[in-house]
Amino acid sequence: MTPYDVPQDVTNLVELFAAKEHDHGGLGTILAHRLFTRTEGGEGAEFVDLAVLPPGTSIGRHRHGRDRETYVVLRGNGLMHRDGADFRVGTGDVVVNRPHGEHGLLNDSADELWLLVFEEVLR
């Protein structure tokens, strides 16, 4: 193997993303990939997702049960809704969505919004 050969187990994210229409009742079609899912009875986060919201798309407002879902904005900006309040988010922002709280995210910009999402189940 030369320094420029890519190992077979290395994949580019662009190849992994799948279309999700109207995610949680949101607008348009986002792209998403689940990087990790906790095995039944296993430890750690419930899941880790990467998502791309093209301009004008959204993750619709929704609630979870006894879990804490965290959004990390990797690139871009948008309008976040959390527990009755709307506020701007942008690159580098970390938003913790509380258990049983309502949350959603709208990309109202002209650029893609890249998002890391992970969920912890609280016992």
Secondary structure, DSSP 8 states (H G I E B T S, - for coil): --TT---TT---HHHH-EEEETGGG-SSEEEEEEEEE--TT--S-SEEEEEEE-TT-EEEEEE-SSEEEEEEEEE-EEEEEETTEEEEEETT-EEEE-TT-EEEEE--SSS-EEEEEEEEE--
